[in-house]
Amino acid sequence: MVDYLNAVEVVVVDASGQARTVVATAAADDPNHDLWWAHTGGGGGNFGVVTRYWLRDPHATGNSPATWLPQPPAALLLAQYRWPWAQLDETSYTRIVANFTRWHEANSAPGSPERALFAVLSLNSVNTGDLGLTVQVDATAPNAAGLLRDFVAALGEGTSVAPVGNQRTLPWWDAFRYSSFADFGPGIGNRVKLKSSYLRKSYTPAQLATLYRWLSRAGYPGRAATVLLAGYGGRINSLRADERAIPQRDSVIKAQYSVRWIDPAEDELHLSWVRGLYRELFADTGGVPVPGDRHDGAYINYPDVDLADAAWNTSSTAWSTLYYKGNYPRLRQIKKRWDPQDRFHHALAVRPAE
């Protein structure tokens, strides 16, 4: 959404402690432009209380609001597949995961015709569920059915395990309502721990082996422990890293490492699982996805206080760099201007410049 943010209304608190309402826009000559920029990925309770958003495609023309945002396709081709754990060994499991990430390496450029397809691979722990795939394709795109068929075939390349599942075409609104993409929330009453990473390239063989080892642990009883690999890129990667506050602009996968549970007495059990997986997965870079050739930090909308804890982040890369990279100094200056008393503060808040 941040790439379509045209303006934002924010209640801020000045140096005297007085609250006031400010409207900041994308217009380069707006004196409040920096506050708008900060909210294109750096908002998160850092600068004030947002009371209104205005959204518009930066490339939109004309005076009709109906043309200011991209129109959804008339219909979506939806598919859900799964590979049962009982039919997978480490070789076939890691090959499917590698195929998924490599397909996105090859097909995530802004102008790629494959951008009509969006997919999430659910790496469920053995007690959570099977290896699952959810796909949606713009049904109006040329050869939509062929695109889906070729994608699923690419995931199975080099394995003898065929997925089971189904597909159907629905009007866009019905597809959105009934797609499992609408069910990714944590659930009311759940205790949740989320971690994240951006992938510029596929996981290494050692990382794939780590994922398999932690997800296949029969002794871990968690029934809501999952690694979600979501396709990324397309038009997101058409902007420079500094054009918006969120800087990851050449990744091909956004990964979420998550666990949910109910009983507070089980906190240590489930936290240990997701923390252990994550630390081992990024063991070569201090237990966190340090921006580099293969990874590009973490996603701020899955806030993880462990990244600011030296016990879990043993790299020399600060949590702020993992989330904001080179945009953090500018965010700090904006924080100093718009929240000089640091009224809006939390564990991962932008710190005002000195």
N, C-alpha and C positions, 0 to 999 in steps of 0.2 A: 504493500500500500504506500510506503514512503516515497516511492518513485512517482506517485501521482498526487502527492500532497502539494496543494497550491497555496494554502494559507492555513494558519492555526490561530485560535484565540486562546490566550493563556492568562491566568491570574498570577501575577508575580508580586514579590515583596521587595521593596527598595531598601536602601541603606538605613532609612529612618524607621523601618518597620511597617510602613504603610503598604497596603495591598491595592493593586490597580489592575485593570484589564488591558491587555495589549493584543493587537492583531498584527501578526507578522506574516509576510507574504514572500512568494518566490521571486518577486520583482527585484532585479539587481539594484535598483535605486531606492528600494524601501529602506528607511533608516533602521527598521527592525529585522532586516533580512537575516542577520546572523541567528536570531532566535528561531526563525523558520528553519534554517539549515540544521540547527541543533536537533530539531524534532524529526528530521529525516533519518531516524535510526538512533538518536541519542537522547530521546525524551525521557521515558522511563522514570518519571517522578524526580527528575534532576533540576528543573528550572522553574516549575510552578505547577498549577493545576490547569490542565487543558479542559476547556469548556466547549470548544467547537472546532471542527475540521472542515476544510473545503478541499475537495478532490477534483483534479483535472489532469488529463494527459498533457504533458508539456508540448506535444506536437499537435494538439487539437486546434482547429480553426473554427470560425463562425460564431454566431451568437446564440445558438440553440444548445441548452444544457444537455439535450439528448445525445449530442455528438461529442461531448467533452470527455467521456470515458470509453474505453474499449467495450464493444458489445460482445456478450457471450455468444457462443455458437448456438444455432437452433437446436442441436441435439448432441449428445455425447455417446460414444461407444464405451461402455464400461466392461471391465473384465476383472475377475478375481480367480487366482490360481493358488495352489499350495503344493508343496513337496513334503509328504509325511516324513517325520523324523526316522521312522522305522526303515525307510528305503534309502536313507542317506548315510554315507560314511564321510570321514573328514575330507577325502579327496573330492567327492562329488559336491559336498556342501560348499567348500571353499571355492570350487570352480564356478558354481552358480553365482556366488557373491562377487567374485572377481569379474565374471562376465557382465554383471549388472553395472559395476563401476566403470569398466572399460567401454561399454556401450555409451555411457554418458560422457566419457572422455572424448569420444569420436563424434558425438551428436549434440553438443550443447552450445554451439556457437550461436550468436544472435540471429543469423540468417538461415540457420539449418532448417530444412523442411521437416525434420523430426521433432521440431519444437511443438508440433501439434499433439505430441504424446507426453503425458506426465505419469510417472510411476513412483510407487513407494514399495520397497522391499522390506518386509517385516522379519527381522531375525529374532524370532521368539525363542526364549529359553525352553528347554525340553519339557518343563512342567507348565509352560505358558501356552504353547501351541506349536503348530508346524511352521516351517519356513513359508511365508506367505507373500503374495504379490498382488497389489491393487493397481490397476491401470485405467486411465481415462484418455480418450482420444477425441479430438474434434471430429465429429462424425461427418462434417461437411468438407473436411480436408480431402484432397485427391488421394484415392487409394487408402482410406482410413483403415479398412479391414486388413489390407496387406501390410500396412505399417505395424499394426498390432501383431499380426502373425509372425512377421520377420523379427520383431522385438522379442517375443516369447521364444522363438527358435534360437535367437542369439544367446539368450540366457542359458539354454540347455546345451550349447555347443560343448563337445568334449565329455559329456556325461551320457549315461544310459537311462537316467531317471526322468520320466515324463511327468509333468505337473497335472493335477486334476483341477477342474474348475468350470467356470461358465462365463458367458459374456452376453450382453444385450445392449440395445440402443434405446435411449430414453430422451424425451425432451429435456432441455438443459435444466429447468427448475426441478423436475422430478429426479433427474440424475443427481443433482446436488443434495436434495433432501434424503435420498435413499442410499447414496454412496457412503462407504465406510470412512471416507475422508472427513465426514461431518462428526465422526465419533472418536477423534483423537484426543479429546480433552481428558483431564486427569480424573474426572468423576467426583461427585459430591461426597464428602466425608473421607476421601482417601488421603493418606500421607504420601507424598511424592518427592522423589529426587530425580532431577534432570541434569544431564550433562550434554555437551555438544561438541561438534567439530565440523569444519569445512574441509572437503577434499578437493584438491586441485588435480590429483591423480589417484589411481587405485591404491588400496592398501598394499603393503608389502606382503610377501608370503608369510613372514613371521607374524605380522599383524593378523592376517587371515587365520592363522593357526591359533592365535590368542583368542579371537572371537569364537571360534569353534569350541575351544577348550572350556571357556567360561559359560557359553550358552548350552553346552551339552552336559553340564555337571548335574547328574541325577540326584546327588546329595543335597543340592540347594532347592528348597521347597517353594520358592517364590512362584506365584502363578500370574504375575503381571510384570515380568521382567523382559525387556525388549530393546533391541537396537533397530531404529528405523532409519533407512537410507532413502532420502527423498531426492528426486531429480532436481537439478538446479541449473542456472545459467540462462540461456536464451537472451531476452532483452535486458534482463538484470545485468548481464555482463557487457552491455553496450555503453555503460557509463564509466568514467574514470573513478578511481577510489576516493577522490576528494570532492566529487560533485554532490555527494550526499554524506551524511554522517556515518552511515553504515558502509564500511570500506571494502568488503569482500566482493570483488567484481570480476574474478576469473575462476571461480570454483565451479565444479560440475556436480557435486553431491553435498547436501547438508545432512549431517548425521545427528540423531538424537539417541542418547543412551539413558534409558529410563527404568524406574522401578516404582511400583505402587503397592501399598499395603494399608491395613486398617488399624491393627493393634499397636499402640505405642511401645509395648513390651518387645516388639520385633524390630525396633528401630535399628539396632546394631547389626542384626542379621542381614537386613536388606541394604542398608547403607554400605556395609562391608563388601557386599557383592558388586554393586555398581562402581564403588570407588576402586576396588581391586581390579576389575576389568579395565577401567579407564586408565589407571596408573600403569598397568602392564602394557596396554595397547600403545601408550606413548612413552614407554620406558626410555627410549633413546633420546627423548627431548625433555627430560625432567618430569614426566608424568602428565604433561599437557601438550596440546597440539600447537606448538610454536610455529608461527608463520614461516614457511620455507617452500622448498620445491614441491612437496607432496601435500602439506596441510596449510591451512590459512586461518588459524585461530578458532574462536568460538562465537556462538550466536547469542547476543545479549538478551533476546527474548526467552531464552532458557537460562535464566541467571543461576550461577553456580558459585556460592561463596567459597568453595574449596579452591578456586583459582586464585583467591587472595590469601590463602593459608599456606605458609611455608612448609607445613607438614605434608601437603598434597601437591603443591607446585614447587618443585625443587629446581626448576629452571631459573635462569637469570631474566626471564621475560615476565614483566608485570601483568597482572590481570587486565589492566586497562589497555595494554598493547594487544593482548589476545582478543579483546572485543573490538577495539577501535583503531588499532594500529597507528598510523601516522596522523590520524584525525584527532587524537586525544588532546594534544596541546591546544588546538583551536577550541575544542569543547571546554577546556578549562578556562580559557579567556572569556568565553560566552557565559560560563557559570559565574565568573567574577563580576561581570556586568549586570546580569539579570537576577542573581541570587547572592548578593554580596554578604549577607548574613548566614549563608549556608543553611537556610531554613529547611530546604528539601534535601534530606540526607538519609541514606540507608547504607547497608554494607558494601554495595557496589556502586555507590553514587559517584558521579563526576566530582572531583575535588576542585575548588576554585584555584585559579592561578595565584601564586604568591605576589 
